[in-house]
Amino acid sequence: IVSSNLRGAVRTTKELGLDLRFVNSRLGVSATYYDQQTKNSPITVQINGASGFTNQTLNAGLITQKGVDLQFFAQPLRGRDFSWNINSTFSKIIDNKVVELAPGVDQITVSSGVSFNGITTPFVVHQAGQQWGMLIGGGKTYIDGQVVLDVDGHYGKFENVKFGSVLPDYTGGVQNSFTYKNFTLNVNIDFQKGGKFFSLSDMWGSYSGLLARTAVLNDKGNPIRDAVADGGGVHVVGVDANKNIVDKYIDAQDYFHSMVSNNVFDEFIYDLTFLKMREVSLGYSIPVTRMGNLGKVIQNASISLVARNPWLIYASTKDFDPSEIANVYGENGQFPGSRSFGFNLRIGF
C-alpha cells in the first residue's frame, strides 16, 4: 500500500569548489568538496499482514554523504604536428551513512540474490547507523580471533555478518590523447578501490568441484580430493564452542558442501578493486579540403579503429572482472566480460 502523503525526497547540498589554471591553461586542477543530506526518500517497509497488506511505501529516512571530486588535466607536449593531452579524475566518498530509516525500522533490504532450499545468499541492506549498501550474510564465527568449528571440522554459522559496503572507497580514470598531424590515439584507463561483492558462480563452482580451488594440494603436498586416510583432505584449524582446539583434515567434498549448506559465505566474498584499460582508439582525420568538389559538400570526415575492454590490467580477484558486476550484491552467474573491436566512419555535411 502507498501512503496517501507520499511525496518526493528533498536533497540539500553544500559544495566548495576550486578551479586553477597554469601555464596558459596547459596545466590545471579542479576540486569539489560536497556535503549533502537526503531526507524523506520513498522506501518500502514491512507492516502487519492483518491489515490486508504486507508492505507500505512511505517517506522516511535520512542519508548523509560527504565526498570529494578531483579533476586534473595537462598538456605536456604541444607542437606544430604533435600534442599530448592528459585528463584524469578521482572521486572519493568520505562518508555515506544511513542516519535513520522509518520509525521502528532499523534495516531495509535493497538487493538480494536467489534463496532456495534453506540457502540464503548474502544481500544488501540499508541499516541505520551504518554505511550505505552494507553487504550482509552468513559467515564464520570467531572466538578470541580463532574460527569456530564443530566436532566434524565444519564452520559454525553466524547470521548477519557485515562484509562491508558494496560501494568502492574511491574511483577514477585517466584519459590520454596523442595527436600527430591527422592521426589521433586515445587511451582510456579507469580504476576503483574497495567495495565488496558476492559471487554465486564461485559458490556453486566450489560446491560442485568445478573450480581449481577444489583440486589443489594440501599442506602435506597431497591432492585435497584424495581420501583423508591416504593423506588427502582439507586441513582445518580452529576451536569449538568451549574453546578447545580443533585440528583435523576433512574430506574436500564435505568441506565445500558444508560451507554452502551452512550458509557460510566468507570465501565467496571478493573485493571490487580493479585497474582496466577501458578503450583504445586510433583515428585519422580525412583532409576533405583536398577532395575537390566533394570537399565542398563534406565539412569533415574521420575514420577510426576502436577496441573496448581490451585489457584488464589488475583485479583483486582472478576469477571475475569486477568492472562487469551487474547486480548490487554481486555476481549472479552472469556472462564473462567481453572485448569488442569496431570500425567507425564519420562524415559531417
N, C-alpha and C positions, 0 to 999 in steps of 0.2 A: 504494500500500500504506500502511496506517495503522500507526504504531508501536504495539507492544503496551504501551508505557509512557505512551501519550498521556494527559494529564490537563488539568485546567482551568488557565488562566493565573492569576497572582497579581498583584494591583494594590495597591500601598502608597501611601497619600495622606497628605500633611501639609497642613493648612489653618490659616489665620489669618484671623479674621473680625472685623469691626467694624460695629456697628449703632447708629445715632444717631437720636434724635427731638428735634424742637424745636417750640416754639410750640403746645403741646397736640397734638402729633402731626400738625400741618398741614404740617410740613416734615421730611424725613428722608432718610438715605442709608445704604446697606448696602454693604460692600465685603468681598470674599473673595479672598485670595491662596492659590493652591494649588500644590503641588509633588508630582508623582506619578511613580511608576515602574511599568511593566507588564512583567513577566517571564514567560517561557515561554509565549508565545502560540502556539497551534497554527498552523503555517504549512506550506505545501506547497513542497518543494524538488525539483529535478531530481536523478535518480540514474542510474547507468549502466544502460542498457537491457538489458545482458547478463544482468541479474538477473531479467528477465522483467517488470519494472515500470519505468516511466519517471519516476514521481514518488513521493515519500514524504511523508506528513503526520506531523509530529513537533512537539515542544515546543522552541521556540528563541526567541531574540531578547530585546532589552531596549530599550524605548522610554521616554524621559523626556519629561515635559511640565510646563511651568510657565506659569501664566497668572493673570489677574485678572478677576473679575466684579464689576461695579458696578450698583447699582440706586438710582435717585433718585426720590422721589415728593414731591409738593407739592399743596397745596390753596390756590391763590392767592386764590380768591374763595369765600366761604361765607356765604350769606344765607338768609333765610326761604324765598324762592322760587327762588333761583338758586345754583348751585355749579359750580365748575370744578376738576377733578382731573387731575393730570399724573402719569404713571408711565413712567419711562424706564429702559432697561437698556443696558449696554455690556459687551462681553466682548472681551478681547484675549489671544491666545496669545503669550506672550513667547518660549517655546522649545518645540519639539516634535520632538525629534531621535531618529532611529533610531540607537541606540548600537551595537548588534550584531545579527546575524541568526544563522544556523546556522554551525557550524564549516566553513570553506571556502566559505561563501556570502556574497557581498558585496551581492547585489541580488536581489530577487524582484519579479515583475510583479503589480501589484494589479488593474489595469484597462487594457484596450486596446480600440482601435477595430477596424474592418474592415481586413484586409490582403489585397490582391489584385493580381495581375498585376505583381508587382515593387514595388508601392507599399505602404509600411508607415507608417501614420499614427502620430502621437505617442501615447504610452502612459504610464501612471502606475506608478511603482515605489517600493518602499521600498529605500533604498540606505544602507548602513552609513556613518555619519558625516554624513549629510545630513538635511534636514528631512523630516518625514513627507509622503508623497504628492508626490513630485517628478515633474513633467511633463517627459518626455524624448522627443526625436525628431530627425529630420534637420533641419539648419538651415544657415545661411550660415557660411562660413569667413572669418576676418579675419586680415590681416597688418598689424601696426602700426596697427590701427584702421581699415584700409580693407578693404572687402569684396573677396573673391577672385572673379574672373570668368575664364571660359575665352576662347579666341580669338573665339568666336561671341557673347560677351556674356552667357552663361548663368552662373548662380551655381554655385559649386563646392559639393559636398555634404560635410558633416561629420557623422559619426554621433554620437549621444548628446549633443546639445546640451541643457543644462539650462535649460529655460524658466522654472522656478520652481515653487513649491509650489501645489497646487490649493486649499489652504486659505487663506481670507482672513486678512488681518492682524488685523482686528477686525470685529465685528458689533454690531448694537444695534437699538433701536427706541424709539419714543415713542408713548404712548397718551394721548390727550386725551378726557376725558369731560365734557360740558356738560349740566347738568340745569336745566330751568326748569319748575317745577310738575310736571306729569305727563309732560313731554317730556324725552327723553334723546338727545343726539347724541354718538356715539362716532367718533373719527377715529384710525386706527392707521397709523403710518408705520414702516417698517423700512429698514435700510441695512446695507451691508457695504463694506469697503475692501480691495482687493488680492485676490490669488489669480489663477490662470491657467486658461484653458480653450482647447481646440482646437475649431474649427468645421469639421465635414465639409461642411456646406451651403455655407459660404463657399469652401472649396477647390474643390468641383465647380462652384459657380456662377461662379467666376472661370475655371476651366478651360474651361467651355462658353460663356463670353461672355454669361451672363445677368445679371450684376450691373453696377451703374452704374460701378464702378471700371474695367471693361473698355471703357468708352466715353467717357473723359474726354479733355481736351485736354493735349497735352504742353507743354513749356516754350517751344515755338515758336508755341503758340497753335493748333496743328492737331490734329484728332482722331487719337488714337493708332492707330485702326483703319485710317487711310489708309496707303498704301504708303510705305515709308521713302524711296523715290526722290521721292515727292511731298510730303515734309516731315512725314510721319506717323511712327509707331513710338514705342516707349518708350525714353527716354533712360537709359542705364545708365553708371555711372562706378565704376571700381574699379582693381584691379591684378591681374596674372596671377601665377602661382606664382613668377616670377622678380622680382616687384615692379615690373614695367613697367606704366605707366599704360594702362588700357583705358577708352576714352571713345567710345561709339558709340550709335546708335539701332538697335533690333531690332524686328522685326515683333511686334505686340501678341499675336497668337495664339501665336506661338513663345515669347514671354516667359512667358505664363501656363501654357502646356503644359509648358515645360521645368521650371518650379518643381515641378509635381506629379510629373512623370516622374523628376526627380532627387531627389525626397523632400526638398525644401526648403520648410519649413512656417512659417517665421518670420512671414510676412504673414497667416497664418490663426490666430495665437495672440492671444487677447484677454484683457482684464482683467475680473474679476468684480465690479468696483465698481458699485454701484447705490444709488439712493435711490427708494423706492417707497411710494406710498400704498396700503397693503395692503387696508384695509377701511374703509368708511364706513357707518354705520347710524343711522337715525332712528327712535326708538321712542316709543310712547305707552302709558303705564300706565293701563289702564281702571279707573275708580273703581267697583269691584264693590260697595262699600257702598251705592251709590245704585241698585242694580239690584233692589231689593225682595226678594222671596222667592228669586229666582235668586242673589242675593248671599249667601244663607245656604249655598248649595251650592258656589259658586265661591269659592275663597280668594284667588286673584289671577289677573289676565289682562293680557296686553300684546300689542300689535301693532307691527310694525316693518318698515321697508324696509331692505334690505341690499345694498350694492354691494361686490363683491370684485375686487381688482386694477383699480380704476378709473383709476389714473394712474401711469405710470412717469415719475417726475419727472426723474430723471437716470440715465444709464448711460454708462459709458466707451466702449462700442461702440454704434453707432447701428443696427446690423442685427439685434441679438438682445436678448432680455430675459434678463440674467444670472441673475435670480432664478428662472427657469424651467428652467435647465440640469438635465437629468435624469441624465446619466452622470458618473461620477467624472472622466473625462478630458475631458469637454466635451459639445458639441452634436453630435448624430448624426442630422441630418435629421429632427428632431422637429417636431411641430406648433408654430406660434406660440402664445405665451401668450394667454389669453382673459379677457375681462371677464365677470362674471356679476352679474345683478341678481335679488334674491329678495324674497319676501314671507313674513313669519313671523307666526303667530298662536299664542300660548302661553297655555294655560289650566291653572291648578292647582286641584285639588279637595281 
